[in-house]
Amino acid sequence: MPRLSLPQLSVMIPVKNGMPYLKSTIASTLFAMPRDSELLVMDDGSTDGTTEFLASGRDKRLKVFRNEESVGVAAAGTALLGHATGEHVARMDGDDICLPWRFSVERRALKGADIVFSPMLLISARNLPFRPYLERGLSVDAVPLHLLLGNVLANPTMYGTRAALESLDGYQKTHAEDYDMWLRAATMGIRMRRLDALPTVLYRRHSTQLSRSRPWDRKSDDVVLERSFQALAETAIGFKGSASTVLYNRPRSNQPYPTDPDIQEFANGVLEACGRLKKGDRRILETRLRSVYRV
């Protein structure tokens, strides 16, 4: 059976010191990609053999760019978006595995949305599976409210129109550049949904992974993220309290429940907004909200 013909696609991988996992990332992504597509890789100052491996690539769809000195994942991702020529763009991380059906599933799901995300399956450094991740679907209407409770969109599964991504002016330098981008996208009215589908990416957990560092919501000095969160909170639920108070004082089971009035105002605002959602979406959001806040 011939492979499904897709619109032109640019897949972006920013990477620094990606060996040995980058080999399987590149191979699996190229296998899943349509012929009329390009795989853009930004080598962000690697020193471990990544540069030499990428130089050995023979697939004409592979295009490699290099920073002699590292500029960080946000700037590298933004630079790749500037190099993209496809009508659609997608992201991969340099240590994950792309499953063969990913791009055909996400391309079909893009109808009625500008950006889609899909489930992942967590694997270990030795390719052993852990569990599905982000497996429940979220509608275009529900995503902005879920983002107020934390990042629910897996950046390595992102697939969207280049026009939508370019309107965001790239990733900003912050502790959580992907979360910040989706907060801004939701505020701008960009339609995002999370698919209720089979996993499309094998997401690798290992000791050198950036996302294993101190969580963004334990930090208290990220003005960029606070600004983006504040804008969405005002747009989605009319919240005008302190974004930093809500971001950095989320209730935790091992700590006393916070008493700041801004936190309760925020939680009540999200609960009220639940009423605008369809029944299934409302149930998912209410369950998530009540697992954290007293509403």
HELIX and SHEET records of a PDB file:
HELIX    1   1 LEU A   22  ALA A   32  1                                  11    
HELIX    2   2 THR A   50  ALA A   55  1                                   6    
HELIX    3   3 VAL A   73  HIS A   83  1                                  11    
HELIX    4   4 ARG A  102  ALA A  109  1                                   8    
HELIX    5   5 VAL A  143  LEU A  147  1                                   5    
HELIX    6   6 ASN A  155  THR A  157  5                                   3    
HELIX    7   7 ARG A  162  GLU A  166  1                                   5    
HELIX    8   8 GLU A  177  THR A  187  1                                  11    
HELIX    9   9 LEU A  210  ARG A  212  5                                   3    
HELIX   10  10 TRP A  216  ARG A  218  5                                   3    
HELIX   11  11 VAL A  223  ILE A  237  1                                  15    
HELIX   12  12 ALA A  243  TYR A  248  1                                   6    
HELIX   13  13 PRO A  261  CYS A  274  1                                  14    
HELIX   14  14 LYS A  279  ARG A  290  1                                  12    
SHEET    1   A 7 LEU A  62  ASN A  67  0                                        
SHEET    2   A 7 SER A  37  ASP A  44  1                                        
SHEET    3   A 7 LEU A   9  VAL A  15  1                                        
SHEET    4   A 7 HIS A  88  ARG A  91  1                                        
SHEET    5   A 7 TYR A 159  THR A 161 -1                                        
SHEET    6   A 7 ILE A 115  PHE A 117 -1                                        
SHEET    7   A 7 MET A 192  ARG A 194  1                                        
SHEET    1   B 4 ILE A  97  CYS A  98  0                                        
SHEET    2   B 4 VAL A 201  ARG A 204 -1                                        
SHEET    3   B 4 MET A 120  ILE A 123  1                                        
SHEET    4   B 4 PRO A 129  TYR A 133 -1                                        
END                                                                             
